[in-house]
């Protein structure tokens, strides 16, 4: 019913001139639009193939004639809006847009200036991994890239290796004298976002590497869906011998615009993006204000993909392709390193819980996020993976002053955890909303595109 209404309304309005639109608003075409805005449910955010084809065709018309009034009307019908200033609307169009003004609209972005890509690769004392990561960039079948190679204070042969790569003029090298930890990495990211030459960017760690066709596949999708904010695919985690530990995706059976309802649900169990992600850098400044990783710091660009993916999938359209795009190494020595007792990451994940609830309510209605998924998120992602591990550090403490400091901080964390758990599970979640994912199927792949 939804797609039939959309098709009928689109057909009625798609070829009208600006001069014809005002009269049409008072006719059967206007009645059809009003019926659509009254009848369409939140499913308009999660389109079937027919509606998706219609919107893609409309987008191509908008690029050719962006100021046409019927285009602006039809975009609002799909709960989309053009992400650029528009001239004042005539009275009839204002009346039409007022009908959907209180409903969330996804932003369709203007095409990037070019489809060249800037890549940020940061390394520290891991020349073997660095060589693998850098070669994976060199081996890309898509040639229009530049690499910003950052040596974060390495004390081994990393510098000489990096300098040996500079015969390739696409590689730009920066050596930092000292490793300054997370703050230094965030400063490198800020500098990269401000100095790189291209709008489309990739963030690559030295323990990651890319599939050879990663850029080609993602840029091909970007070119045919030039309004999207990012494009990624599946990725794998491996051990030091490159044995598979966990596969995440691919999540759709064909390259597609991601379904925001499904992805906001999936994120309670597993974030859909990781290694191998092409992103618009111009979005990162606006997103920085609420990125919990850089909260309270002077850093200027969002960096945590778990955060910005869930913001963007609920506010723009994002692409997910049917290929595995990259690999990530999990070193056992890192997972058994000495536990820090002065901080854990639970506050980051509590922020994600708030974000999932807020964005889901914004698109699909208040108190609709599935209760089972929010319960899983609190039990697994917050409690088991983040809060319990630092508590083990309690047994390593001997100084009473350290114990008092630990207790004070953890008490505050537990109070926040219990308050949010009650608010988001018992007061603001649903047992009626259809649930698409469990832990068994949230890591993909799926059998068919929804």
Secondary structure by P-SEA (a helix, b strand, c coil): caaaaaaaaaaacccccccaaaaaaacaaaaaaaaaaaccccccccccaaaaaaaaaaaaaaaaccccaaaaaaaaaacbbbccccccccaaaaaaaaacccbbbbbbbccccccbbbbbbbbcccaaaaaaaaaaaaacccccccccccccccccaaaaaaaaacccccbbbbbbcccccaaaaaaaaaaaaacccccbbbbbccccccccaaaaaaaaaaaaaccccbbbbbbbbbcccccccccccccccccccccaaaaaaaaacccccccbbbbcccccccccccccccccccccccccaaaaaaaaaacbbbbbcccccbbbbbbcccccccccccccaaaaaaaaaaaaaaaaaaccccccccaaaaaaaaaccccccccaaaaaaccccccaaaaaaaaaaaaaaaaaaaaaaaaacccccccccccccccccccccccccc
